[in-house]
Amino acid sequence: MFGRVQGVGFRAFVWREALALGVDGWVRNRSDGTVEAVIAADEATLDRLVDQVRQGPRWSRVDRIEEVSETSPVPSGSGFEIRSDR
């Protein structure tokens, strides 16, 4: 995610939304000022999460979301976590 996404509670926001939807994966800050997330979910659930993430928490601004499809990015049933910065 690109925009004002660090220092505004963005990772915690994504974590809460992901837990509420029951998706697996993780989220972390990147050194370039962006936030990276890997999410395993069916298409409808992923669309719902992306819609929520586009709005973000108060004080954030999401300018762009770059989506990349991968096969089995995270194990099913692994939950969702906030990872250390990269």
Secondary structure, DSSP 8 states (H G I E B T S, - for coil): -EEE-SSSSHHHHHHHHHHHHT-EEEEEE-TTS-EEEEEE--HHHHHHHHHHHHH-STT-EEEE------SS-S-TT--EEE----
